[in-house]
Each structure stands twice: as structure tokens, then as C-alpha cells.
Amino acid sequence: MKVCTDACVFGAHVAEHISKESLQVGNILDIGTGTGLLSVMLAQITTAKIDAIEIDAFAAAQAGENFERSPWKERLHVININALEFQPGKKYDFIITNPPFFEDALLSPDEGKNKAKHDTGLTLEELLMVSDHHLADGGLFAVLLPYHRANYFITTAQEYKLRLVKKLLLQHTTKHPWFRAVLYFTREPVMDVAEEELTIKNVEGNYTNAFTKLLKDYYLDF
């Protein structure tokens, strides 16, 4: 399961949001952690205890190895479990998830890749149900989605009284269409939705200043 640029942007943007808003985050739930990327990124800028759940046993084992090798291993906990069966007995101040993307696309012979890249393991509706169940009052829920699924997800989230409070649109260059959306939800009343845009590379093929600034604490070659 590769570490993708959009996932790095997601983790860095959530970390920046927590820092800028001075959010008091005591615990975080990472749904479908994969190799643990998002959990490790957030562990760097919070003092939160982070539970990372992952249905695939091999991915969960890899996340566990990555957690153990990090300086924040005491606050990182991976659980190999189906999100629908997860019952921690507590609520979370912040929930993050980078769910399966390619719904209805051609399936791979590798079932592990199907669970990672398709919604065969957890549909978007089930993801909302699970997140709503585990989110604390006053908590925030952040998700990374393909741009074309964003409006559907925003509309469906309203059925769970989850209101969009912030949105980031991501594109490869100014010549490319939007391809990802980072969405933040709350149960609190929302007057205005904060909207941001980020372009990864300029026309010369170099990282933009905005991208470099966002990722500088995580990319070693910046």
C-alpha cells in the first residue's frame, strides 16, 4: 500500500488545522490506517493518544512496525479489526480517514488491494455511520475523497447531523482539474464553510510554495 502525495497533503493539512485552531485533542481515531502514515503525522504535532484501526492483517502489522520505530510509539496503537466491529467504549475528539477510493472500478485479483482501494470493505455510508458512532460531542471528523464523490458525501453526512465546516480542493497543476477533496465535519452549527485550494506543482513541474510550506515538516528533501 503505497504512500501517496494526496495522503501526505491530507495528514499535513489536518495537522495544520489542529495547530492553527489550537484544538484540544486528547484522542484520535484513524479509520483504515493502512501503513499508519496519518497517525504518525498527527502524533508529531499533538499529544493525543491515537487508535489506528485496519482490517487487513498485513497492513496492520506494517503500521505496528512503523509505530514501534517512531518516537511517539507510546501514544500509537494499531488494532487489526473491521471498523464495523470496533467497540472501544469511548468517543474520540478527532476522527480521520482515507477510505477506499475506486468504487465500481475494475477489481484486482489481490483482495487486500481491493479492500484498500475499493469500497468492498467499507462503503461511504458505513464510514459515516461508524464515524458518527465514535465521534465525541464537539469533535471533528476529516476525510480524504475523490473530488467527484465530495458532494455526495457532504449530502449524505447531513443525514447523520454532520455539517461541513471546512473544505480543501487539491489539483496536480493549474492545468489539471480538481482530483481530491479534504472535508471537515462537525455537529456544531456552521455559519460559513471555510474553503481552500492547493496546487501541488507549477507549470514548470516544481512543487508550489504553498505545497512546500505545508509539507516541509514531513518531506526530508525540502
N, C-alpha and C positions, 0 to 999 in steps of 0.2 A: 504494500500500500504506500504509494509514493507521497512525499511531502510536496504539496502543490503551492504555487505562489499565492493563489487566492485564499488558501487556508492560512498562510502566513499573514496576509493582509487582515484577515478576519481576527486572528488572535491579537495582532498588534493594535487593531482598531478598538477592540473590546478593552484591552489593557489601557489604552489611552483614555477611553471613556470613563473607566473606573477611576483613573488618576485625576482627570480634569474635573470630574463631578465630586471628587473626594467621597466616594461611596464607602459606606461601612459594610464591607463584605466579609462575613465570618465564615461562610462555607459556600462552595461552588459545586455544581453538578455538571459534568461533561458527558453528554449522551452520545454514545458511539465514538469513543475516543480514538480508535484506530491505534496509531503508534504513540499516542499521548502528547502530540505536538501542542494542542491548545492548552492542556492542563499545565504543561511545563512553562509555556509563555506566561500564563496568568500567575503561576507561582512566583515568577520573578518580580512582579510588581504589587503583590498583595501578601497579606499574612494569613490568608484564608486556608482552611482545610479543604482539599479538593477530592471528591469522589469521581472517578472516571469509570463508566460502565461500557462494556464492549461484549457483543455477542459472539464474535469469532475468537476461538481459543488461542490461535497462533498470534493474532494481533494483540490480544490482551497480554500474552506472555511478553511480546516485544515492548509494549507500553510499560509493563512491570520492570523490565530490564532498564529501559530509559529512565524511569523514575528512580530506580535504585542508584543509578550512576550520576544523578543530578544532586546539586547542593540542597535541594528542597525535598528530599525523599521522605522526611518525617511528616510532611503535610500532604503527600500524594498517595492515593490509594486506588488501585485498579480492581474492578470486580468483573469477572467473566460471567455475564448474565444477560438474558433477554430483557430489554428495557420494560417490556410489558409485565415482567415478573418481579421487578425490582421494588422492594418494600423496605426502605431504610429506617422508617419510624421517625423521620424528621423532615422538615421543609428546608429549602435552600434559598439563600439570598440572591443568588445569580445562577442561571442555567444557560449553558452554551451548547450548541450542537451544530455539527457539519454533517447533515444527513445524506442518505443516498440520493444521487442526482438523476440518473438517466432512466426515469420511469418510461416504460413501454419501448425502450431501446433494445437492440439485439443483445440477448443474454450470452454470457461467456460460459464455456464448459466448466470453468472454475467457480464452484458455488461460493467460495469465500469472496471472490471479486464481485459476484452478483450481489451479495449482501452489502458490500462496501459501496458499490456504485449504482445499484438499482434500489427500488423500494420494495424488493421481495421480502426483506426482513422487517421493515417498519415503514408503514405508509405515512404520509404527511399528516393525515388525520389522526393516526395513532400517536405520532410525535407530539401533536398539540395536546392530546388527551393526557399523555404521560407528563408533559411539561407543566400543564395546568395542575395536575395532581401533586406535583412535588414542589411547586413554586410557593415561597412564603409570601404572606401579605406584605406589600411594599417592595417585593423583589422584582428583578428584571430577567427577561428571557431574550437571548440573542441567537439568531440563526443565520447561516450562510446558505443561499439558494441560487439556482439558475435564475437569471433575470426574468425569463418568461413564466416562472412559477410564482413570482413575488406577489402579484395582485391576487391570485387565487388564495395564497397562504394568508395574506392580510385579511381578506374577506372571511375565510374560514375561522381565523383566530377570533373574530368578533363573536362567534358562537360560544366561545369559552370566556368571554368578557376580557379578552386580552387585547389591549389597544396599542396600535403602533405609535411609538414616541420618537423614533429616530430611524433614518434610512440612509445607507451608503450605497451608491451605484458605482460599479467597477468596470473599466474598459481597458483593453490592451494598449491602444493608442487612440488618438483623436479621430483616426480614420476608421476605427472599428466601432461597432455598436456595443451597448452595454451587454455584459455577459454574466455578471454576478450581482446579487443584491445582499447586503447585510442589513437585517431587520432587527430592531429592538422593540420589545413589547413590555407593557406594564398593565396592572389592574387599576392604576390610579387614573383619574380624569385627565385627558390630554387636550390642551387648548391648541397648540401648534406642533406639527411634526417637523423636527429638525431634519433637513435634507442636505446631504453632502455627495460630492462626486470625486472620484480618484482615477487618474490615468496612470498606468504602470510605466509606459515608455513613451518618449517623444518621437518625432518623425525621423530622427537620426538613429533610433534604436537604442538610445541610452535611457536609463532609469530617470524618471522625472524627479524634480526636487521634492515634491510632495511625497512620492513613494519612498525616496531615500530617507527623508525625515521620519516617516512613520516606522520604517523597518531598521533604522540604524542601530537600535539596541539588540537586534536579533541576527542581522546579517554580518558575518565576520569580515567580509571584503568591502564594506562601506567605509 
